Amino acid sequence: MKTNENIKGNAVKYCFSYIRFSSKKQELGSSLERQEPIAERVAREKGWAYEPKFNAKNLGVSAYKGDNKKTLEIICQSALDGKIPQSSVMILEALDRATRLSLDEAQDLIKKILRSGLEIYTDTNKRHLTKESLNNVTDVIVTAVELDAAYQYSKKLSDRSNGGFKKLIKQAQAGEKVYFGGCMPSFIKGVKNGEFVIDEAKRKLVKRIFTEYLDGKSKNAICDDLNKDSLDGKIPTALSNSTGTKWQGFTITSILRNKAYTGDFEYKGIVIPDYIPSIVSKEDFKIVKYMLEKNAGSRRGGSPSGNINSIFNGSGKCICGSPMVCIISTRKSKKAVHQYAYYVCSNARLKVCKKHTEGCLINNADIETDFLMRLRQSPAELIGKSHAPIKDNSLSIKADIAEQKSIIKNALLMLKKGIDTDTINTIIDEAQAEVEKLEKQLQDESVLRLNTNNISTNIEKLNDLMHMAEVANDDVEMGAIYTSIKEELKHMETRKKLVKIIPTIIKEIKVNPIDNGYTIINHENKESKFFQVR
């Protein structure tokens, strides 16, 4: 829904959504699909102006542990700073999306939100809380009851999760059909007579979406057709239980990325292969994943056409901690059309960046050229000692991996003989976890050993220019070399090589758009001094 930009002043009642669920595994279920359409629907019902740029999400974040508290505090501060209009409504599925802290802490958080000038609307019970609610006895009591119920429910789950979790997993691994609620895809409604109950309408919709995307239809085109068929009454309006909800690109993406549709079910880190009815084959799912990654290139520094907009390609972070994204600005003149790439804080778009101003961006070509010149001139100053050769520990790690795999192999043989099944399963799980840990160490080890010599080895022409920068004696000569490097960076072949090499040299580039500079985090997690872009 687009906001009416012509309406100004206090006549407009803005609203936005806050979405949260506790476990990343819930993303494979219906939690995200269920929550995403709510705000837009409520806005239509209430006549409010839905403003998606204020939306916030905490996916896989626990409200019981308070891990989402920082996000809500940033939203409150944005309201106090005027970046989110006063009296704007934050729409939640339920109050427990915001907090499951103990009653004392939860009440303080809700008070902070309301005192910041924001309002809260919960869809499940249609309650609308405002600053006046803080002094309304009924609102105070009902809110306290809700908050305490959420806390007690989470506490009870936490207390019994280990025993209950093991029991459910054992039942599922033994072949029994177990309904895991919201952690399962939305086309599964439950279990009856030992079999999953399937919502055929939703199953067919998911199948249609995968088929059309594999046939080359864009997500926007799929949305347009689904919305048209929804209006004609041919299909439901959404996979969630909400009514009147339009299909949007992010909903299609969440479906296409949901591995559960291949039949593999994952719950609390344990994968049960081919456990639920599959809608798409594993081979087709891999193709879809590749297509999504390719088409999403522009958000990570590339573009659907294959252009590399940023050589840092996902390594950039704002000083507020949020990812930096590369945007393209097009300017037309009488003679030509010019394109410029800028790095901008992703939170600045939501106006919740702690350092956000209207100029919260930095010229991408300038920061790339500055980085490469400094890398050649004084790599130790830029990335510390991580560019020097590092002791090779890979052989030792590989030996440990082989040992753990041998343990798994022997345990599987014992399992076939029926020897103490529970104990053997525990041994296998622990050994597999250790293998994954060691393989990650092996990957980190290989990255750590790579050094800045890759630059001179792989990009000869650019290396020559960077060497010239090293021996330059005056500002005039340095300026000419700076311009030459910037021109060289316009060649796509050079950028394609660089984008593979940069992650082996640095772990992260922390950008400060306000002060027009950056620091470097190397693979030993050490941060450099601040460098002003020249």
ChimeraX attribute file (.defattr): number of C-alpha atoms within 10 A of each C-alpha:
attribute: neighborCount
match mode: 1-to-1
recipient: residues
	/A:1	12
	/A:2	9
	/A:3	13
	/A:4	11
	/A:5	8
	/A:6	6
	/A:7	10
	/A:8	8
	/A:9	8
	/A:10	10
	/A:11	8
	/A:12	17
	/A:13	18
	/A:14	22
	/A:15	27
	/A:16	25
	/A:17	26
	/A:18	22
	/A:19	22
	/A:20	24
	/A:21	22
	/A:22	19
	/A:23	16
	/A:24	15
	/A:25	20
	/A:26	21
	/A:27	24
	/A:28	25
	/A:29	25
	/A:30	22
	/A:31	23
	/A:32	21
	/A:33	23
	/A:34	19
	/A:35	23
	/A:36	22
	/A:37	23
	/A:38	24
	/A:39	29
	/A:40	23
	/A:41	19
	/A:42	20
	/A:43	20
	/A:44	14
	/A:45	9
	/A:46	9
	/A:47	12
	/A:48	20
	/A:49	22
	/A:50	25
	/A:51	22
	/A:52	17
	/A:53	15
	/A:54	22
	/A:55	17
	/A:56	19
	/A:57	16
	/A:58	20
	/A:59	18
	/A:60	16
	/A:61	17
	/A:62	21
	/A:63	23
	/A:64	23
	/A:65	14
	/A:66	16
	/A:67	14
	/A:68	22
	/A:69	18
	/A:70	10
	/A:71	16
	/A:72	20
	/A:73	16
	/A:74	15
	/A:75	25
	/A:76	23
	/A:77	19
	/A:78	22
	/A:79	22
	/A:80	16
	/A:81	13
	/A:82	12
	/A:83	17
	/A:84	25
	/A:85	19
	/A:86	18
	/A:87	20
	/A:88	23
	/A:89	27
	/A:90	23
	/A:91	25
	/A:92	23
	/A:93	22
	/A:94	20
	/A:95	21
	/A:96	22
	/A:97	21
	/A:98	27
	/A:99	27
	/A:100	25
	/A:101	24
	/A:102	18
	/A:103	20
	/A:104	11
	/A:105	14
	/A:106	25
	/A:107	17
	/A:108	10
	/A:109	19
	/A:110	20
	/A:111	15
	/A:112	17
	/A:113	21
	/A:114	20
	/A:115	17
	/A:116	19
	/A:117	20
	/A:118	23
	/A:119	22
	/A:120	25
	/A:121	22
	/A:122	20
	/A:123	18
	/A:124	10
	/A:125	10
	/A:126	11
	/A:127	15
	/A:128	15
	/A:129	21
	/A:130	22
	/A:131	18
	/A:132	11
	/A:133	16
	/A:134	16
	/A:135	10
	/A:136	12
	/A:137	10
	/A:138	11
	/A:139	17
	/A:140	14
	/A:141	11
	/A:142	11
	/A:143	21
	/A:144	16
	/A:145	13
	/A:146	16
	/A:147	25
	/A:148	19
	/A:149	16
	/A:150	24
	/A:151	21
	/A:152	17
	/A:153	14
	/A:154	19
	/A:155	16
	/A:156	11
	/A:157	12
	/A:158	11
	/A:159	11
	/A:160	10
	/A:161	13
	/A:162	10
	/A:163	9
	/A:164	12
	/A:165	13
	/A:166	11
	/A:167	12
	/A:168	17
	/A:169	19
	/A:170	13
	/A:171	13
	/A:172	16
	/A:173	16
	/A:174	9
	/A:175	12
	/A:176	14
	/A:177	19
	/A:178	19
	/A:179	18
	/A:180	15
	/A:181	15
	/A:182	18
	/A:183	21
	/A:184	24
	/A:185	26
	/A:186	22
	/A:187	23
	/A:188	22
	/A:189	15
	/A:190	18
	/A:191	14
	/A:192	11
	/A:193	7
	/A:194	11
	/A:195	13
	/A:196	17
	/A:197	14
	/A:198	15
	/A:199	13
	/A:200	11
	/A:201	12
	/A:202	19
	/A:203	19
	/A:204	13
	/A:205	17
	/A:206	19
	/A:207	14
	/A:208	15
	/A:209	20
	/A:210	21
	/A:211	15
	/A:212	14
	/A:213	18
	/A:214	15
	/A:215	9
	/A:216	10
	/A:217	13
	/A:218	14
	/A:219	19
	/A:220	14
	/A:221	14
	/A:222	20
	/A:223	19
	/A:224	16
	/A:225	12
	/A:226	23
	/A:227	21
	/A:228	16
	/A:229	14
	/A:230	18
	/A:231	14
	/A:232	10
	/A:233	10
	/A:234	11
	/A:235	16
	/A:236	22
	/A:237	20
	/A:238	22
	/A:239	23
	/A:240	20
	/A:241	15
	/A:242	17
	/A:243	13
	/A:244	16
	/A:245	22
	/A:246	21
	/A:247	21
	/A:248	18
	/A:249	14
	/A:250	14
	/A:251	19
	/A:252	19
	/A:253	13
	/A:254	15
	/A:255	22
	/A:256	20
	/A:257	16
	/A:258	15
	/A:259	21
	/A:260	24
	/A:261	28
	/A:262	20
	/A:263	18
	/A:264	16
	/A:265	24
	/A:266	19
	/A:267	18
	/A:268	12
	/A:269	9
	/A:270	12
	/A:271	13
	/A:272	16
	/A:273	13
	/A:274	13
	/A:275	19
	/A:276	20
	/A:277	17
	/A:278	16
	/A:279	17
	/A:280	18
	/A:281	11
	/A:282	15
	/A:283	9
	/A:284	14
	/A:285	20
	/A:286	13
	/A:287	12
	/A:288	18
	/A:289	15
	/A:290	12
	/A:291	15
	/A:292	17
	/A:293	14
	/A:294	15
	/A:295	16
	/A:296	14
	/A:297	18
	/A:298	22
	/A:299	17
	/A:300	22
	/A:301	24
	/A:302	23
	/A:303	17
	/A:304	15
	/A:305	10
	/A:306	13
	/A:307	16
	/A:308	25
	/A:309	28
	/A:310	28
	/A:311	25
	/A:312	25
	/A:313	22
	/A:314	19
	/A:315	20
	/A:316	27
	/A:317	21
	/A:318	26
	/A:319	20
	/A:320	17
	/A:321	15
	/A:322	15
	/A:323	20
	/A:324	29
	/A:325	24
	/A:326	29
	/A:327	20
	/A:328	13
	/A:329	10
	/A:330	10
	/A:331	10
	/A:332	9
	/A:333	7
	/A:334	5
	/A:335	6
	/A:336	8
	/A:337	9
	/A:338	10
	/A:339	10
	/A:340	13
	/A:341	19
	/A:342	20
	/A:343	26
	/A:344	26
	/A:345	29
	/A:346	19
	/A:347	23
	/A:348	22
	/A:349	14
	/A:350	19
	/A:351	22
	/A:352	26
	/A:353	21
	/A:354	15
	/A:355	16
	/A:356	21
	/A:357	13
	/A:358	9
	/A:359	10
	/A:360	22
	/A:361	24
	/A:362	22
	/A:363	16
	/A:364	20
	/A:365	20
	/A:366	18
	/A:367	21
	/A:368	17
	/A:369	23
	/A:370	18
	/A:371	20
	/A:372	21
	/A:373	22
	/A:374	18
	/A:375	19
	/A:376	21
	/A:377	18
	/A:378	12
	/A:379	20
	/A:380	15
	/A:381	13
	/A:382	24
	/A:383	25
	/A:384	18
	/A:385	16
	/A:386	22
	/A:387	21
	/A:388	15
	/A:389	12
	/A:390	14
	/A:391	9
	/A:392	12
	/A:393	13
	/A:394	17
	/A:395	10
	/A:396	10
	/A:397	17
	/A:398	16
	/A:399	12
	/A:400	16
	/A:401	21
	/A:402	12
	/A:403	14
	/A:404	19
	/A:405	17
	/A:406	13
	/A:407	15
	/A:408	21
	/A:409	13
	/A:410	12
	/A:411	21
	/A:412	17
	/A:413	12
	/A:414	14
	/A:415	17
	/A:416	9
	/A:417	10
	/A:418	11
	/A:419	12
	/A:420	10
	/A:421	15
	/A:422	11
	/A:423	11
	/A:424	19
	/A:425	15
	/A:426	12
	/A:427	16
	/A:428	20
	/A:429	13
	/A:430	13
	/A:431	20
	/A:432	17
	/A:433	13
	/A:434	16
	/A:435	21
	/A:436	12
	/A:437	12
	/A:438	19
	/A:439	17
	/A:440	11
	/A:441	16
	/A:442	19
	/A:443	11
	/A:444	14
	/A:445	18
	/A:446	14
	/A:447	16
	/A:448	23
	/A:449	18
	/A:450	18
	/A:451	20
	/A:452	20
	/A:453	13
	/A:454	14
	/A:455	20
	/A:456	15
	/A:457	9
	/A:458	14
	/A:459	16
	/A:460	12
	/A:461	13
	/A:462	20
	/A:463	19
	/A:464	13
	/A:465	18
	/A:466	25
	/A:467	16
	/A:468	19
	/A:469	23
	/A:470	17
	/A:471	11
	/A:472	16
	/A:473	10
	/A:474	8
	/A:475	9
	/A:476	10
	/A:477	13
	/A:478	17
	/A:479	13
	/A:480	13
	/A:481	21
	/A:482	21
	/A:483	13
	/A:484	16
	/A:485	24
	/A:486	18
	/A:487	12
	/A:488	16
	/A:489	18
	/A:490	13
	/A:491	12
	/A:492	14
	/A:493	13
	/A:494	18
	/A:495	20
	/A:496	16
	/A:497	14
	/A:498	22
	/A:499	19
	/A:500	13
	/A:501	20
	/A:502	20
	/A:503	19
	/A:504	20
	/A:505	25
	/A:506	24
	/A:507	22
	/A:508	20
	/A:509	22
	/A:510	24
	/A:511	28
	/A:512	23
	/A:513	22
	/A:514	15
	/A:515	13
	/A:516	17
	/A:517	18
	/A:518	22
	/A:519	20
	/A:520	24
	/A:521	20
	/A:522	23
	/A:523	23
	/A:524	13
	/A:525	12
	/A:526	14
	/A:527	18
	/A:528	18
	/A:529	13
	/A:530	15
	/A:531	19
	/A:532	13
	/A:533	16
	/A:534	12
